[in-house]
């Protein structure tokens, strides 16, 4: 840019005819080329390269709006969070105190009550060795006759109630009659509980006690027939 200005200013000035006595020197612009720094307005960074100051520039700028907005607010004593109260060790009680507010750290009511005692109506008993569920599965897979009958029968309630002893116990579950005699010693609840349904329909008691148990899979090898209504006389 500077070289272009020098070439343009060094061109000869044309002379124009004039009727007045004005000389050509008065018409020519008075431009001085002695100071080259005034013509060269572009900053090429040579002065900055000679500086020895390694300090990074302020960011944001000292007079910028961002720096004015980022000045932290100094809180007064009234705006600060008060310190926690001093605990009174003499009046201290176990547990968390129950407060009337909804946001209090109150102990749930279920944990303040003593635990309920387990019910004695139903529970598992200690089975004899060799009478675990795995042993019962092995007995079914052995091929031993657990039915005690040659073929499946249609069994009315009058026939079913005759099989109500430990040596000959039948029971009906969901319309199917099973010979529960070989399973008595394998029952986790004990023989006494299983004998409650001997000689009758035990579907209701079975559903109330352990409805999640698959009785068809458990006693499939003991099936003797199907429960039917009494024949009409």
C-alpha positions in Angstrom: 0.0 0.0 0.0 2.8 2.4 0.9 4.7 1.7 -2.4 1.5 2.3 -4.4 1.1 5.7 -2.8 4.7 6.7 -3.5 4.3 5.8 -7.2 1.1 7.7 -7.4 2.4 10.8 -5.8 5.6 10.8 -7.9 3.8 11.1 -11.2 4.3 14.5 -13.0 1.6 17.0 -12.5 -0.1 18.1 -15.7 -0.3 21.8 -16.6 -3.7 23.4 -17.4 -4.1 26.6 -19.3 -5.4 29.4 -17.2 -6.4 33.0 -18.1 -5.2 34.2 -14.7 -1.7 34.7 -13.5 -1.8 31.7 -11.1 1.3 29.7 -11.3 1.4 26.0 -11.6 3.0 25.8 -8.2 -0.1 27.2 -6.6 -2.3 24.5 -8.2 -0.2 21.6 -7.2 -1.0 20.1 -3.8 1.7 20.5 -1.2 2.4 17.0 -0.1 5.6 16.1 1.8 7.1 12.6 1.6 9.7 13.2 4.2 7.9 11.2 6.9 7.2 7.7 5.7 5.5 6.7 9.0 2.5 8.9 8.3 1.9 7.2 4.9 2.3 3.7 6.2 -0.8 3.3 8.4 -0.8 -0.5 8.3 0.5 -2.2 11.5 2.5 -5.3 10.5 3.2 -6.2 14.1 6.9 -5.5 14.0 6.7 -3.3 17.1 4.8 -6.0 19.1 7.5 -8.6 18.2 10.1 -6.4 19.8 8.3 -6.2 23.2 9.7 -8.2 26.1 6.4 -8.3 28.1 5.2 -11.9 28.3 2.1 -11.1 30.4 -1.1 -12.4 28.8 -3.8 -9.9 27.9 -6.8 -9.6 30.3 -9.8 -11.6 29.2 -12.5 -10.3 29.3 -11.2 -6.9 28.8 -10.9 -4.7 31.9 -13.6 -2.3 30.7 -15.9 -4.9 29.2 -19.5 -5.5 30.2 -18.8 -9.2 30.9 -16.2 -8.4 33.5 -18.5 -5.9 35.2 -21.3 -8.6 35.5 -19.0 -11.3 36.8 -18.0 -9.4 39.9 -19.1 -11.7 42.8 -21.6 -10.4 45.3 -20.3 -10.2 48.9 -23.0 -11.5 51.2 -23.7 -9.7 54.5 -23.9 -11.4 57.8 -27.7 -11.5 57.7 -27.6 -13.3 54.3 -25.2 -16.0 55.4 -26.5 -19.4 56.6 -26.6 -19.5 60.4 -24.5 -22.1 62.1 -26.1 -25.3 63.4 -27.3 -25.4 67.0 -25.0 -26.8 69.6 -26.2 -30.3 70.5 -27.3 -30.9 74.0 -25.7 -34.2 75.0 -27.4 -34.3 78.4 -30.9 -34.4 76.9 -30.0 -36.6 73.9 -32.2 -39.6 73.2 -31.7 -42.6 70.9 -33.1 -42.4 67.4 -34.2 -39.4 65.3 -36.7 -37.2 67.1 -40.2 -37.2 65.6 -41.2 -33.8 64.4 -44.6 -32.5 63.4 -43.5 -31.1 60.0 -43.9 -33.2 56.8 -40.2 -32.7 55.9 -38.8 -33.9 59.2 -36.5 -36.9 59.4 -39.0 -39.0 61.4 -38.5 -42.8 61.9 -41.1 -44.8 59.9 -43.8 -46.2 62.1 -43.1 -49.7 60.9 -39.7 -49.7 62.4 -40.8 -48.5 65.8 -43.1 -51.4 66.4 -41.7 -54.8 67.6 -41.5 -57.4 64.9 -44.5 -59.8 64.7 -43.9 -63.3 65.8 -44.0 -65.9 63.1 -47.2 -67.8 62.7 -47.3 -71.3 64.1 -50.1 -72.5 61.9 -47.9 -73.3 59.0 -44.2 -74.1 58.8 -41.7 -76.6 57.4 -40.6 -79.6 59.3 -37.4 -81.5 59.4 -37.7 -84.3 56.9 -36.0 -87.7 57.3 -32.8 -88.3 55.3 -33.5 -89.3 51.8 -36.8 -87.4 51.6 -35.8 -84.1 50.0 -37.5 -82.7 46.8 -34.6 -84.1 44.8 -35.1 -87.5 46.3 -38.8 -87.3 45.3 -37.9 -86.4 41.8 -35.5 -89.3 41.6 -38.3 -91.6 42.9 -40.7 -90.5 40.2 -38.1 -91.0 37.5 -37.2 -94.5 38.8 -40.3 -96.0 37.1 -41.7 -97.3 40.4 -45.5 -97.7 40.5 -46.8 -94.9 42.7 -50.4 -95.0 41.6 -51.5 -98.3 43.0 -54.1 -98.8 40.2 -54.0 -100.4 36.8 -55.8 -97.6 34.9 -57.3 -94.2 35.5 -60.8 -94.2 37.0 -63.8 -91.9 37.4 -64.0 -91.4 41.1 -67.0 -89.9 42.9 -66.8 -88.3 46.4 -68.2 -91.4 48.0 -65.3 -93.5 46.8 -62.8 -90.9 47.5 -63.7 -90.5 51.2 -62.8 -94.2 51.8 -59.1 -93.5 51.2 -58.3 -91.5 54.3 -55.6 -93.4 56.1 -51.9 -93.1 56.2 -51.6 -96.5 54.4 -54.1 -95.5 51.8 -54.6 -91.8 51.2 -56.2 -90.2 48.2 -57.0 -86.6 47.6 -58.4 -84.5 44.8 -56.8 -81.3 43.5 -58.4 -79.3 40.7 -60.6 -82.2 39.5 -57.8 -84.8 39.5 -57.5 -87.5 42.2 -54.0 -88.4 43.3 -52.7 -91.2 45.5 -50.8 -89.1 48.1 -49.7 -92.1 50.2 -46.1 -92.3 48.8 -45.7 -88.5 49.0 -46.6 -88.2 52.7 -43.1 -88.5 54.0 -41.8 -86.1 51.3 -44.2 -83.3 52.1 -42.3 -80.2 53.4 -45.1 -79.3 55.8 -45.2 -82.7 57.4 -47.5 -85.7 57.1 -50.0 -84.3 59.5 -50.8 -81.3 57.3 -51.1 -83.3 54.2 -53.5 -85.8 55.9 -55.9 -82.9 56.4 -57.0 -83.4 52.8 -57.0 -87.2 52.7 -60.2 -88.7 51.5 -61.7 -85.3 50.2 -61.2 -82.4 47.8 -58.2 -80.4 48.9 -58.2 -77.8 46.1 -59.3 -74.9 48.4 -56.8 -75.6 51.2 -54.0 -76.1 48.6 -54.7 -72.7 47.0 -54.7 -70.9 50.4 -51.5 -72.6 51.5 -49.2 -72.6 48.4 -51.0 -71.7 45.2 -47.7 -71.1 43.4 -46.8 -74.9 43.6 -47.5 -76.9 40.4 -49.4 -79.8 41.8 -49.8 -81.5 38.4 -46.1 -81.6 38.0 -45.4 -82.6 41.6 -47.9 -85.6 41.7 -48.1 -86.6 38.0 -46.8 -90.0 38.8 -49.5 -90.5 41.5 -52.6 -89.7 39.3 -55.3 -92.4 39.8 -58.3 -90.7 38.1 -60.7 -87.8 37.9 -63.3 -86.5 40.4 -66.8 -86.8 39.1 -70.2 -86.1 40.7 -72.1 -88.8 42.5 -74.2 -90.9 40.0 -77.9 -90.3 40.2 -79.8 -93.2 41.8 
